[in-house]
Amino acid sequence: MSIAAVMTAARLNQNDYHDNRLRLAAEAGLSPEGLDHEVQCVLQVALPHLVAHVPKSSPPEPLGEWVSMIRGSDLTPQPIQWIWPGWLASGKVHILGGAPGTGKTTISLSLAATIASGGVWPDGTQSPKGKAVIWSGEDDPSDTLIPRLKLSGANLDNIYFVGNVHHGHERRAFDPALDTDSLLQQLMDLNDVRLLIVDPIVSAIAGDSHKNAEVRRSLQPLADLAASLRCALLGITHFSKGTTGREPVERLTGSLAFGALARIVMVAAKHQEISGEGDNQRVLLRAKNNIGPDKGGFAYELVQSEIREHPGVVASCVQWKEPIDGSARDLLREADDVSDDNERACLPDAKLFLQDLLSDGPKSAKDIRKDADGAGYSWATIRRAQHKLGIKARKEGGHFGGYQKWVWALPTSDNEDRTHQ
């Protein structure tokens, strides 16, 4: 038997083998059936070795655009990582809006100062300590922002301002609509960035800020940046003129996409009735929250003071006051003083109601509101009566991690009481 002839036969494909079967059998000195048997034996021995040495092919590279699919079972549920529970969330977009003069920038700096120093939020919860990064297209850091931050108690080692963009020996002003990728690298190098403030957020729009598609397209890189760094993005914006009485999110300047893309929308307002008589009272409210409670807020005042270490440098800061219950729309209505003559006519009765309610001693603001609702008084009327009577709110409790609450009490002096009648 010629082994060479058998091996030659084993290498042929099926068609060639049948065409040359008789010739190869004669060369091998075998009958055609004997050649079939020998070829089969050769293949049985060689085939496993041939398969083992066949190179594994890589999956083909996708051509052009394609869409990835993620199976639900491959994802693990994750909790929201709160920086300020219910108000600031890691990796999410936030918007703070309001009319001019409500202190939006000062509020944002108060939030930055709390994070930079690991301080306490208005509700008494503790803030994680981290870095805050600020880009401002309207205010100078040296004479405006730094004084406000110092007055707010910020650890300035954890405060950073976005500066110019450098190209070799050339430089230009940072543009949030163009330079997000460059900013991301810098923020990654900083490490532990908890808050990024963009003031005003409309500067990030490379196009028409009133068109939904252009706003979403422009804000998406900032949203992706916040998600990548796990920091809260806070954009500052104004209310549009002539929107009093509308839904709070609809009052934001520009496209509705600003409020739609944000997970949390906060609004600041100046209480016309109270602040008009010297009390400088303002309110910060939650107008939208897709990931937590969407009602309530806090009263606050803007306080001006000279910085002790820098004589002659005067700045303003936020002084937080009592919490406020209710929806943003109702509370904004009160703050905007959209009231009728009948509501104003109730003021004398509301004053008597408060005097009687507090005659036995201080009472929590929460209980006062509940009793006022039961008696048919709006909260706006009660707040006016509070101011007229000179009733001040103070914070009680909170010792050893306990719950803090705001209580109201009548003035201790009869003369002070009569002064406010």
C-alpha positions in Angstrom: 0.0 0.0 0.0 1.3 3.4 -0.9 0.8 5.8 2.1 1.6 8.8 -0.1 -1.3 8.0 -2.4 -3.7 7.6 0.6 -2.6 11.0 2.1 -3.1 12.6 -1.2 -6.6 11.3 -1.4 -7.3 12.5 2.2 -6.5 16.1 1.3 -8.9 16.3 -1.6 -12.4 17.8 -1.3 -15.4 15.5 -1.8 -15.9 16.2 -5.6 -12.2 15.8 -6.5 -12.0 12.6 -4.4 -14.8 10.9 -6.3 -13.4 12.1 -9.7 -9.9 10.6 -8.9 -11.0 7.6 -6.7 -10.2 4.8 -9.2 -6.8 6.3 -10.2 -5.7 6.9 -6.5 -6.9 3.3 -5.5 -4.7 1.8 -8.3 -1.7 4.0 -7.2 -2.2 2.9 -3.6 -2.5 -0.8 -4.6 -5.9 -1.0 -3.1 -9.4 -1.6 -4.2 -11.7 1.5 -4.3 -13.4 0.3 -1.1 -10.1 -0.3 0.6 -9.0 3.3 -0.3 -12.2 4.6 1.3 -11.5 2.7 4.5 -7.9 4.0 4.7 -8.8 7.6 4.0 -11.5 7.5 6.7 -9.0 6.2 9.2 -6.5 9.0 8.4 -9.2 11.6 8.8 -10.4 10.2 12.1 -6.9 10.6 13.5 -6.0 14.0 11.9 -9.3 15.9 12.3 -9.1 16.7 16.1 -5.6 18.0 15.6 -6.7 20.2 12.7 -9.6 21.7 14.5 -7.4 22.6 17.6 -5.1 24.6 15.3 -7.8 26.5 13.5 -7.4 30.2 14.6 -10.4 31.6 16.4 -12.0 34.4 14.4 -12.7 37.8 16.2 -16.3 39.2 16.0 -16.7 41.5 13.1 -16.2 45.1 13.7 -19.5 47.0 13.5 -19.9 49.0 10.4 -21.3 52.5 10.6 -23.7 53.6 13.4 -25.2 51.0 15.7 -27.3 50.9 18.8 -26.3 49.0 21.9 -28.8 47.0 23.9 -28.6 46.4 27.7 -30.5 43.5 29.2 -32.4 44.5 32.4 -31.1 41.5 34.3 -27.5 42.7 33.7 -28.2 45.9 35.7 -28.1 46.2 39.5 -30.5 48.6 41.2 -28.6 51.6 42.7 -29.8 54.1 45.3 -29.7 57.8 44.7 -26.6 59.3 46.2 -27.7 62.4 48.0 -25.4 65.3 48.8 -28.3 67.2 50.4 -31.2 64.7 50.8 -34.1 65.7 48.6 -32.3 68.7 47.2 -28.9 67.9 45.6 -28.1 64.5 44.1 -24.8 63.2 42.8 -24.6 62.9 39.0 -27.8 64.8 38.4 -28.8 68.1 36.7 -30.4 70.8 38.9 -31.8 74.2 38.0 -32.2 77.2 40.3 -34.5 79.9 38.9 -36.0 83.1 40.2 -36.6 86.8 39.5 -33.8 89.3 39.8 -33.0 90.3 43.4 -33.9 87.0 44.9 -30.3 86.0 45.6 -29.9 83.0 43.3 -26.2 83.3 43.0 -25.8 83.9 46.7 -27.9 80.7 47.4 -25.7 78.7 45.1 -22.6 80.0 46.9 -24.2 79.0 50.2 -24.6 75.5 48.9 -21.0 75.5 47.7 -19.7 76.7 51.0 -21.6 74.0 52.9 -20.1 71.3 50.7 -16.6 72.8 50.8 -16.6 73.0 54.6 -18.6 69.8 55.3 -21.2 71.9 57.0 -24.9 71.5 58.0 -27.8 72.0 55.6 -30.8 74.1 56.4 -32.8 71.0 57.5 -30.0 70.0 60.0 -28.5 67.2 58.0 -24.7 66.9 57.5 -23.1 67.6 54.2 -20.3 65.4 52.9 -17.1 67.4 52.5 -15.8 67.9 49.0 -14.9 70.3 46.3 -17.1 72.9 44.5 -16.3 74.3 41.1 -17.9 77.5 39.9 -18.1 79.1 36.4 -19.6 82.5 36.4 -20.2 84.6 33.4 -21.6 87.5 35.3 -19.7 88.1 38.6 -16.0 88.6 39.3 -14.5 86.0 41.7 -12.3 88.4 43.6 -14.7 91.3 44.5 -18.0 89.4 44.5 -17.9 85.6 44.8 -15.0 85.1 47.2 -16.3 87.7 49.7 -19.7 85.9 49.7 -18.1 82.5 50.1 -15.9 83.7 53.0 -19.0 85.2 54.7 -20.8 81.9 54.2 -18.0 80.0 56.0 -16.5 78.2 52.9 -13.2 76.4 53.1 -11.6 78.2 50.1 -9.1 75.3 49.6 -12.1 73.3 48.3 -13.4 76.1 46.0 -12.3 76.3 42.4 -13.2 78.8 39.6 -13.2 77.9 36.0 -10.6 80.1 34.2 -9.5 80.7 30.6 -8.9 78.1 27.9 -5.3 78.0 26.7 -4.1 77.0 23.2 -0.3 77.2 23.3 0.5 80.9 24.0 -3.0 82.0 23.2 -5.9 82.1 25.6 -9.6 82.8 25.5 -12.6 82.9 27.9 -14.1 79.5 28.8 -17.3 78.8 26.9 -19.5 76.1 28.5 -21.1 75.5 25.1 -17.7 74.5 23.6 -15.2 73.5 26.3 -17.0 70.7 28.2 -14.5 68.0 27.2 -11.5 70.0 28.3 -13.2 70.9 31.6 -14.0 67.2 32.3 -10.3 66.3 32.3 -9.5 69.1 34.7 -12.3 68.1 37.0 -11.1 64.4 37.0 -7.7 65.6 38.0 -9.1 67.6 41.0 -10.8 64.5 42.4 -13.8 64.5 44.8 -15.8 67.3 43.0 -19.3 67.3 44.6 -20.8 70.4 43.0 -20.4 72.2 39.6 -22.2 75.6 39.3 -22.9 77.1 35.9 -24.1 80.7 36.2 -26.0 81.4 34.0 -26.9 78.0 32.5 -28.2 79.7 29.3 -24.5 80.3 28.4 -24.1 76.6 27.8 -26.5 76.7 24.8 -24.8 76.8 21.4 -27.9 78.1 19.5 -31.4 79.3 20.3 -32.2 78.8 24.0 -35.9 78.9 23.2 -35.7 75.7 21.0 -36.1 72.4 22.8 -33.9 70.4 20.5 -31.0 72.9 20.7 -31.2 73.2 24.4 -31.2 69.4 25.0 -28.3 68.9 22.5 -26.3 71.6 24.3 -27.0 70.5 27.8 -26.4 66.8 27.2 -22.5 67.1 27.4 -22.9 68.9 30.8 -25.3 66.2 32.0 -22.9 63.5 30.9 -20.0 65.3 32.7 -22.0 65.4 35.9 -22.9 61.7 35.5 -19.2 60.8 34.9 -17.9 62.7 37.9 -20.8 61.8 40.1 -21.2 65.5 41.0 -24.3 67.7 41.2 -24.6 70.1 38.3 -26.5 73.3 39.3 -27.5 75.8 36.6 -28.7 79.3 37.5 -31.3 81.0 35.4 -34.0 83.7 35.5 -37.8 83.8 35.4 -39.3 85.1 32.1 -41.2 88.3 32.4 -45.0 88.1 32.4 -45.2 84.5 33.7 -46.6 85.3 37.2 -49.1 82.7 38.2 -48.0 80.0 35.8 -46.5 76.6 36.8 -43.0 77.3 38.4 -41.1 75.2 35.8 -42.8 77.0 33.0 -41.5 80.3 34.3 -37.9 79.5 33.6 -36.3 81.6 30.9 -36.0 79.9 27.5 -37.1 76.5 26.4 -39.1 74.1 28.5 -36.2 71.7 28.0 -34.3 73.4 30.8 -36.8 72.2 33.3 -37.5 68.9 31.6 -33.8 67.8 31.5 -33.2 68.8 35.2 -34.1 66.1 37.8 -34.6 68.8 40.4 -35.8 72.4 39.9 -35.5 75.0 42.7 -37.0 78.4 42.6 -36.3 81.5 44.7 -38.8 84.2 45.4 -39.0 87.5 47.4 -42.1 87.8 49.5 -43.6 91.1 48.5 -45.8 91.7 51.5 -43.2 91.0 54.1 -40.1 92.2 52.4 -41.8 95.4 51.4 -41.9 96.4 55.0 -38.3 95.8 55.8 -38.1 92.2 56.8 -36.2 91.1 53.6 -37.9 87.7 53.7 -37.4 85.3 50.8 -38.3 81.7 50.1 -36.4 78.8 48.4 -38.8 76.2 47.0 -38.7 72.8 45.3 -40.7 73.2 42.1 -39.9 69.8 40.6 -38.2 66.6 41.9 -38.2 63.4 39.8 -36.2 61.5 42.3 -37.5 62.7 45.7 -40.1 64.9 47.4 -41.3 67.8 45.3 -42.9 70.1 47.8 -41.8 72.4 50.6 -38.8 74.7 51.0 -37.1 77.1 53.4 -37.4 80.8 54.2 -34.2 82.8 54.1 -32.8 86.3 54.4 -30.0 88.0 52.6 -27.7 89.5 55.2 -25.0 92.0 54.4 -21.9 92.3 56.6 -18.2 93.4 56.5 -15.6 90.6 56.4 -13.7 90.8 59.6 -10.3 89.9 58.1 -10.8 92.3 55.2 -11.9 95.8 56.4 -14.0 97.6 53.8 -15.0 94.4 52.0 -18.8 94.1 52.4 -20.7 91.0 51.1 -24.0 89.3 51.4 -24.8 85.7 52.5 -27.8 83.6 53.1 -29.3 83.2 56.6 -31.6 80.2 56.6 -34.8 80.3 58.5 -37.8 78.1 59.1 -38.9 75.3 56.7 -42.1 75.9 54.6 -44.7 73.3 53.7 -46.8 73.3 50.5 -46.5 73.2 46.7 -44.2 75.5 44.9 -47.1 76.9 42.8 -49.1 77.9 45.9 -46.1 79.2 47.8 -45.0 81.3 44.7 -48.5 82.7 44.5 -48.1 83.9 48.1 -44.6 85.2 47.5 -45.8 87.1 44.4 -48.6 88.5 46.5 -51.3 87.4 43.9 -54.1 87.9 46.4 -57.6 89.4 46.4 -59.3 92.0 48.5 -61.2 89.4 50.5 -57.9 87.9 51.6 -56.6 91.2 52.8 -59.9 91.8 54.6 -59.1 88.7 56.7 -55.9 90.1 58.1 -57.4 91.6 61.3 -59.2 88.3 62.1 -56.0 86.4 61.4 -54.1 88.6 63.8 -56.6 87.8 66.5 -56.4 84.1 65.6 -52.6 84.1 66.0 -52.7 86.0 69.3 -55.3 83.5 70.7 -53.4 80.5 69.4 -50.0 81.6 70.9 -51.5 83.1 74.1 -50.6 79.9 76.1 -47.0 79.9 74.8 -44.9 79.0 71.7 -46.2 76.6 69.1 -44.5 74.9 66.2 -44.9 76.4 62.7 -46.2 73.1 61.4 -49.0 73.0 64.0 -49.9 76.6 63.4 -50.3 76.0 59.7 -52.5 73.0 60.4 -54.7 75.0 62.7 -54.8 77.9 60.2 -55.9 75.6 57.4 -58.7 74.3 59.7 -59.8 77.8 60.5 -59.9 78.8 56.8 -56.9 81.2 56.7 -54.4 81.0 53.9 -50.8 80.8 54.8 -50.1 84.1 53.1 -52.6 85.8 55.4 -51.1 84.1 58.5 -47.6 85.2 57.4 -48.8 88.8 57.1 -50.4 88.6 60.5 -47.1 87.2 61.9 -45.2 90.2 60.6 -47.8 92.7 61.8 -47.7 91.2 65.3 -43.9 91.1 65.4 -43.9 87.3 65.9 -40.4 85.9 65.3 -39.6 82.3 64.5 -36.8 80.4 66.3 -35.3 77.0 65.9 -35.6 74.5 68.8 -34.3 70.9 69.4 -31.6 69.2 67.4 -29.5 68.3 70.4 -27.6 65.0 70.1 -28.8 64.5 66.6 -32.5 65.1 67.4 -35.0 66.6 65.1 -35.1 70.4 64.8 -38.3 72.4 64.5 -39.3 76.0 64.1 -41.6 77.6 66.7 -43.5 80.9 66.8 -44.0 82.9 70.0 -45.6 86.3 70.7 -43.3 89.2 71.6 -42.5 89.2 75.3 -43.0 93.0 75.6 -46.5 94.5 75.5 -45.0 97.7 74.1 -43.4 95.7 71.3 -46.7 94.0 70.6 -48.6 97.4 70.4 -45.9 98.7 68.1 -46.8 96.2 65.4 -50.6 96.6 65.7 
